[in-house]
Amino acid sequence: MTKADLIAFERRIAAKYDDGELPYLVHFCGGNEDQLIEIFKDIKPDDYVFSTHRNAYHALLHGIPPDELEAKIMAGRSMFVFDRARNFFSSSIVAATHAIAAGVAWALKRRGSKKRVWCFVGDGAEDEGHFYEAARYVDGWDLPCTFIIEDNDRNVNATKRERRGDTEYGFLWPSCVDRYWYKPTYPHGGTGTLGWLQFKREAQVVIPPDRQDSTLPELLPDPIKYMDAVKYSMEMLAREGAIFIGYNVRYGSAYGSLKNIPEDQRLETPLAENLMAGLGMGMSLEGFRPVVFFERHEFIMNAMDAIVNTLDVIETISDGEFHMPVIIKAVAGSVKPFYAGYTHTHNYADEIRRFVHFPVYEPQTGPEVLAAYALAREAKGPVMVSEMKALY
Ligand SMILES: Cc1ncc(C[n+]2csc(CCOP(=O)(O)OP(=O)(O)O)c2C)c(N)n1
């Protein structure tokens, strides 16, 4: 792909957009061809590339054939370009990929793979706390991941100085973060014309999948106690190679439920819930079975971006190319043996169930715990199991 090829590709799509043939939100690149051609010289065909809403050049330079990419764009997938065979992943949610990229890099390092992860980041995404969590984690554990800030000094329209004041000057990212600068050819979205106001065809709107059933089977009474069932389920998962992710999972034992799990399968993380979820999601792309542990429901709220905007929708937005069989193990706080306080004792299972399409099980007895985790272990996609601290 030459510079001329890249420019010609976007011009062709832009013309269709201006002509009303493309009734979808699109973001063109332009102006960064030389820089990207240089960067992609270091990116190997089977490396992972995590891209953004502005992904056409990344996709083309990572080997997605122009006609395939054009077909995706014309079908309304310009923000959702995925290619499992080429390890190409994009997101229309700013900063949603950073933790997932870190998770893939963790998995590659653990497997001793030679592949690397390259995660493109806008200077707007650089404003997000998600970026800080992921970059610091990659740097701290020396993971094979490079973040590349594509600095066009623009978050939609606002410059860095207009939105951050002077703070960024003097702020240094670690060496896993590179940056290049460019002046964009096109406006933030579209081409700057109003040609699209007269669409020649209708957009195909994505229909969300049905929500999955969260009811557990009726079970005969069984003497197994709640906590014993939790521990047993964790051991079964561990035997199958699961990785338990979160804080207090290694230098603690998740309320005792992970006591018997080998240390090597317990990944202590920073106190960064969105990162925890993203790490699990990334690892799942490399064949690991992650169990992400949240010690209270309130703390899941910090990870809701990852859970709602990517984990829950990944199969739909990637047209079935990517699957993330992540188990969320969450504990709903209790008022006994002492009251941990109003912001530590909510049970948000119902609310979360309304946000997501995957099952959210709430076992109330030992046998139900076994059943919930048995279903979770079989699942091809995400599952949440909400344990009741009061029943431990
Ligand atoms: C979490 C989130 N917030 C806001 C948006 C809306 N949005 C889409 S692109 C964009 C600008 C992002 O700027 P930057 O990361 O610098 O990328 P650029 O568009 O300049 O390539 C915004 C605010 C979004 N998609 N996701």
The ligand as a MOL file (V3000), in Angstrom:
LIG
                    3D

  0  0  0     0  0            999 V3000
M  V30 BEGIN CTAB
M  V30 COUNTS 26 27 0 0 0
M  V30 BEGIN ATOM
M  V30 1 C -15.8200 7.1390 25.5420 0
M  V30 2 C -16.1670 7.9930 24.3410 0
M  V30 3 N -16.3470 9.3190 24.5240 0
M  V30 4 C -16.6880 10.1070 23.4790 0
M  V30 5 C -16.8190 9.5740 22.2370 0
M  V30 6 C -17.2170 10.4640 21.0500 0
M  V30 7 N -16.0140 10.6580 20.2050 0 CHG=1
M  V30 8 C -15.7360 9.8690 19.1490 0
M  V30 9 S -14.2860 10.2210 18.4540 0
M  V30 10 C -13.9850 11.4540 19.5270 0
M  V30 11 C -12.7240 12.2520 19.4310 0
M  V30 12 C -11.5750 11.4610 19.8810 0
M  V30 13 O -10.4150 12.1790 19.6720 0
M  V30 14 P -9.0510 11.4390 19.4450 0
M  V30 15 O -8.9420 10.2860 20.3920 0
M  V30 16 O -7.9850 12.4640 19.5100 0
M  V30 17 O -9.1560 10.8260 18.0150 0
M  V30 18 P -9.2800 11.5980 16.6080 0
M  V30 19 O -10.7410 11.6900 16.3240 0
M  V30 20 O -8.6130 12.9160 16.7320 0
M  V30 21 O -8.5870 10.6990 15.6480 0
M  V30 22 C -15.0180 11.5930 20.4370 0
M  V30 23 C -15.0670 12.5730 21.5540 0
M  V30 24 C -16.6350 8.1890 22.0850 0
M  V30 25 N -16.7800 7.5850 20.9060 0
M  V30 26 N -16.2830 7.4210 23.1350 0
M  V30 END ATOM
M  V30 BEGIN BOND
M  V30 1 1 1 2
M  V30 2 1 2 3
M  V30 3 2 2 26
M  V30 4 2 3 4
M  V30 5 1 4 5
M  V30 6 1 5 6
M  V30 7 2 5 24
M  V30 8 1 6 7
M  V30 9 2 7 8
M  V30 10 1 7 22
M  V30 11 1 8 9
M  V30 12 1 9 10
M  V30 13 1 10 11
M  V30 14 2 10 22
M  V30 15 1 11 12
M  V30 16 1 12 13
M  V30 17 1 13 14
M  V30 18 2 14 15
M  V30 19 1 14 16
M  V30 20 1 14 17
M  V30 21 1 17 18
M  V30 22 2 18 19
M  V30 23 1 18 20
M  V30 24 1 18 21
M  V30 25 1 22 23
M  V30 26 1 24 25
M  V30 27 1 24 26
M  V30 END BOND
M  V30 END CTAB
M  END
